[in-house]
Amino acid sequence: MGNRADEIRRQMAKKRKTKSYPRKKESKQISSPPYRDEFDDYPIFEADPPSKVHPLWNKELFLFKILVSAVLVLFVAIVFKSSTPKLDQVKSFVNNTMTSEFQFAAVSNWYEKQFGKPLALFPIKNDGKDNNSIAKEDYVMPASGKVLTNFSADGRGVMIETKSDESVDAMDGGKVIFAGKKEDLGKTVIIQHPDMTESWYGNLETIQVKEYEEVHTGKKVGTVSNAADGLTGEFYFAIKQGKKFIDPIQVIKFE
């Protein structure tokens, strides 16, 4: 009996050693979600730092424009220094563009009316008058004389006979846009006036003004060409309005 009891105890002890008990489940800690702000769902855009370069500035384009300008200036200089007849048309085009198409005198006059003082590019006329008021001066006769050929002769101007060595004066103030030789008129001076007209003085013996010079009414622009006998002189006179010439006799009465 005692042996039987001992045997049972040994079997029970053996079972306890081999029997595996389920591990105790670890309790999971539920952690609270991190705090979210009400604006967390919206994307955040950071502004780029302000650029020191203007958005319209293009360095390469600016340098290219300077290069092109320099090439054009050099080309024009070469054209006017050259005596090749083939370049005469180019010279004529440049002259026309730089003179007739840009109204220097008109711009100066407009600026004075708008802002009360002359543009800095033009010499200031110190006539003792208020700059805000611009008085229109009457046209003056370029030189005393009589008409030799009328306007219908060439549809541009008239030839005037004067005394020998007579001076030729500007009929009105303005800017000299041409002072040199013309093929059909010889030594010629062209003055551009604020009223959009031009006065032409051709067949001169001498020229007393320079291109782009500001002249006043009555300014001496040159002298007449003397006749072969030396007793008389003559010069060519024309007035241009826009692209058309008008009869000078309608504007100034000669003897």
C-alpha positions as CSV (number, residue, x, y, z in Angstrom):
1,M,0.0,0.0,0.0
2,G,2.8,2.3,0.9
3,N,4.6,1.5,-2.4
4,R,1.4,2.3,-4.3
5,A,1.1,5.7,-2.7
6,D,4.7,6.6,-3.4
7,E,4.3,5.6,-7.1
8,I,1.3,7.9,-7.4
9,R,3.2,10.8,-5.9
10,R,6.1,10.4,-8.3
11,Q,3.8,10.3,-11.3
12,M,2.0,13.5,-10.1
13,A,5.3,15.3,-9.6
14,K,6.5,14.2,-13.0
15,K,3.3,15.6,-14.6
16,R,3.7,18.9,-12.8
17,K,7.3,19.3,-14.3
18,T,6.2,18.5,-17.9
19,K,2.9,20.4,-17.9
20,S,3.2,23.9,-19.5
21,Y,1.0,26.6,-18.2
22,P,-0.1,29.4,-20.6
23,R,1.8,32.6,-20.1
24,K,-0.1,35.5,-18.6
25,K,-1.0,37.9,-21.3
26,E,0.7,41.2,-21.0
27,S,-1.7,44.0,-20.8
28,K,-1.3,46.4,-23.7
29,Q,-1.0,50.1,-22.7
30,I,-3.2,52.3,-24.8
31,S,-1.3,55.4,-25.4
32,S,-3.2,58.6,-26.2
33,P,-2.6,60.0,-29.7
34,P,-0.3,63.0,-29.9
35,Y,-1.9,66.4,-29.8
36,R,-3.0,67.7,-33.1
37,D,-3.7,71.3,-33.8
38,E,-6.7,72.2,-35.9
39,F,-4.5,73.5,-38.6
40,D,-2.3,70.3,-38.8
41,D,-4.3,69.0,-41.8
42,Y,-3.4,72.0,-44.0
43,P,-0.1,72.1,-45.9
44,I,2.3,74.8,-44.8
45,F,4.1,76.7,-47.5
46,E,7.2,78.7,-46.6
47,A,7.8,81.9,-48.6
48,D,11.0,82.1,-50.5
49,P,13.4,84.7,-49.3
50,P,13.1,88.0,-51.2
51,S,15.3,88.1,-54.2
52,K,17.6,91.1,-54.6
53,V,17.4,90.9,-58.4
54,H,14.4,92.5,-60.1
55,P,12.2,89.9,-61.8
56,L,12.3,91.8,-65.1
57,W,16.0,92.1,-65.1
58,N,17.9,89.9,-67.5
59,K,21.6,90.3,-67.5
60,E,22.2,88.4,-70.7
61,L,19.6,90.4,-72.6
62,F,20.9,93.7,-71.3
63,L,24.5,92.9,-72.3
64,F,23.2,91.8,-75.7
65,K,21.4,95.1,-76.2
66,I,24.6,97.0,-75.3
67,L,26.6,95.0,-77.8
68,V,24.1,95.6,-80.6
69,S,24.0,99.3,-79.9
70,A,27.8,99.5,-80.0
71,V,27.8,97.6,-83.3
72,L,25.2,100.0,-84.8
73,V,27.1,103.1,-83.7
74,L,30.3,101.7,-85.1
75,F,28.5,100.8,-88.4
76,V,27.1,104.3,-88.7
77,A,30.4,105.9,-88.0
78,I,32.1,103.8,-90.7
79,V,29.3,104.7,-93.2
80,F,29.7,108.4,-92.7
81,K,33.5,108.3,-92.8
82,S,33.5,106.3,-96.0
83,S,33.3,108.1,-99.4
84,T,31.9,105.1,-101.3
85,P,28.9,106.2,-103.4
86,K,27.1,102.9,-102.7
87,L,26.7,104.1,-99.1
88,D,25.0,107.4,-100.0
89,Q,21.5,105.9,-99.6
90,V,22.4,104.6,-96.2
91,K,23.7,108.1,-95.2
92,S,20.5,109.7,-96.5
93,F,18.3,107.3,-94.6
94,V,20.3,107.9,-91.3
95,N,20.1,111.7,-91.9
96,N,16.4,111.5,-92.5
97,T,15.8,109.3,-89.4
98,M,17.8,111.5,-87.1
99,T,16.4,114.8,-88.3
100,S,13.0,114.8,-90.0
101,E,11.3,112.0,-88.1
102,F,12.2,113.4,-84.7
103,Q,10.8,116.8,-83.9
104,F,13.5,118.3,-81.6
105,A,12.1,121.8,-81.6
106,A,8.5,120.5,-81.2
107,V,9.5,118.3,-78.2
108,S,11.3,121.2,-76.6
109,N,8.3,123.5,-77.0
110,W,5.9,120.9,-75.7
111,Y,8.0,120.3,-72.6
112,E,8.1,124.0,-71.9
113,K,4.3,124.2,-72.1
114,Q,3.8,121.2,-69.9
115,F,6.4,121.7,-67.2
116,G,7.2,125.4,-67.4
117,K,10.9,125.1,-68.2
118,P,13.1,123.9,-71.0
119,L,14.3,120.4,-71.3
120,A,17.8,120.0,-70.0
121,L,19.0,118.7,-73.3
122,F,18.4,122.1,-74.9
123,P,20.1,125.4,-74.0
124,I,18.0,127.6,-71.8
125,K,16.9,130.9,-73.4
126,N,17.4,133.7,-70.9
127,D,15.1,136.4,-72.2
128,G,14.0,137.8,-68.9
129,K,10.5,136.4,-69.2
130,D,8.6,134.0,-67.1
131,N,9.3,130.5,-68.2
132,N,5.6,129.6,-67.8
133,S,4.6,131.9,-70.6
134,I,6.0,131.3,-74.1
135,A,5.6,134.2,-76.5
136,K,5.4,133.4,-80.2
137,E,7.8,135.6,-82.2
138,D,6.9,136.9,-85.6
139,Y,8.7,135.5,-88.6
140,V,11.5,137.7,-89.9
141,M,12.8,138.0,-93.4
142,P,15.9,136.0,-93.9
143,A,17.4,138.7,-96.2
144,S,16.1,141.7,-98.1
145,G,15.8,141.0,-101.8
146,K,13.5,140.1,-104.6
147,V,12.3,136.8,-106.0
148,L,14.1,135.5,-109.0
149,T,12.4,132.2,-109.5
150,N,8.9,131.5,-108.1
151,F,7.6,128.4,-106.2
152,S,6.3,126.7,-109.3
153,A,9.8,126.4,-110.7
154,D,10.7,123.3,-108.6
155,G,7.7,123.0,-106.2
156,R,9.9,123.4,-103.1
157,G,11.2,127.0,-102.7
158,V,12.3,130.2,-104.4
159,M,15.6,131.9,-105.3
160,I,16.1,135.3,-103.8
161,E,18.4,138.0,-105.2
162,T,20.1,140.2,-102.6
163,K,23.0,142.5,-102.2
164,S,26.5,141.0,-102.3
165,D,27.8,139.5,-99.1
166,E,24.3,139.7,-97.5
167,S,23.8,137.7,-94.4
168,V,21.0,135.1,-94.2
169,D,19.1,135.0,-90.9
170,A,16.8,132.4,-89.4
171,M,13.1,133.3,-90.0
172,D,12.2,131.7,-86.6
173,G,13.8,130.0,-83.6
174,G,14.4,126.3,-83.6
175,K,17.0,123.6,-83.9
176,V,19.5,123.2,-86.8
177,I,18.9,119.7,-88.1
178,F,21.2,120.0,-91.2
179,A,24.2,122.1,-91.9
180,G,26.2,121.0,-94.9
181,K,26.1,120.4,-98.7
182,K,23.1,119.1,-100.6
183,E,23.5,117.8,-104.1
184,D,21.1,120.3,-105.8
185,L,21.3,123.2,-103.3
186,G,25.0,123.5,-102.4
187,K,25.7,124.7,-98.9
188,T,22.4,124.4,-97.0
189,V,21.0,125.0,-93.5
190,I,17.8,123.4,-92.4
191,I,16.1,124.6,-89.2
192,Q,13.3,122.7,-87.5
193,H,10.8,125.0,-85.7
194,P,8.4,124.2,-82.7
195,D,5.3,124.6,-85.0
196,M,6.4,121.4,-86.9
197,T,7.7,123.4,-89.9
198,E,11.2,123.6,-91.4
199,S,12.9,126.5,-93.1
200,W,15.6,125.7,-95.7
201,Y,18.4,128.1,-96.6
202,G,20.4,126.9,-99.7
203,N,23.0,128.1,-102.2
204,L,25.0,129.7,-99.4
205,E,28.5,130.9,-99.6
206,T,29.3,130.3,-95.9
207,I,27.5,128.5,-93.0
208,Q,27.6,130.1,-89.6
209,V,25.8,127.4,-87.5
210,K,26.3,123.8,-86.6
211,E,24.0,120.8,-86.6
212,Y,21.8,120.4,-83.5
213,E,22.5,124.0,-82.5
214,E,19.6,125.8,-80.9
215,V,19.1,129.2,-82.7
216,H,16.8,132.1,-82.0
217,T,14.8,134.2,-84.5
218,G,17.1,136.4,-86.6
219,K,20.2,134.3,-85.9
220,K,22.7,134.5,-88.8
221,V,22.9,131.1,-90.4
222,G,25.2,132.0,-93.3
223,T,25.9,134.4,-96.2
224,V,24.6,134.5,-99.8
225,S,26.5,133.4,-102.8
226,N,27.8,136.4,-104.8
227,A,27.1,136.7,-108.5
228,A,29.9,136.7,-111.0
229,D,29.9,140.4,-111.3
230,G,30.2,140.8,-107.5
231,L,27.3,143.3,-107.3
232,T,24.5,141.0,-106.2
233,G,24.0,137.8,-104.3
234,E,21.4,135.1,-104.1
235,F,20.2,132.3,-101.9
236,Y,17.6,129.6,-102.0
237,F,14.7,129.7,-99.5
238,A,12.0,127.1,-98.8
239,I,9.5,126.2,-96.1
240,K,8.4,122.6,-95.4
241,Q,5.3,121.7,-93.4
242,G,5.1,118.0,-92.6
243,K,6.1,116.2,-95.8
244,K,5.1,119.0,-98.2
245,F,6.7,122.3,-99.2
246,I,4.6,125.4,-99.2
247,D,5.1,128.7,-101.1
248,P,7.4,130.9,-98.9
249,I,5.7,134.0,-100.4
250,Q,2.5,133.0,-98.6
251,V,4.4,133.3,-95.3
252,I,7.0,136.1,-95.8
253,K,6.6,139.0,-98.2
254,F,9.8,139.8,-100.2
255,E,10.3,143.0,-102.3
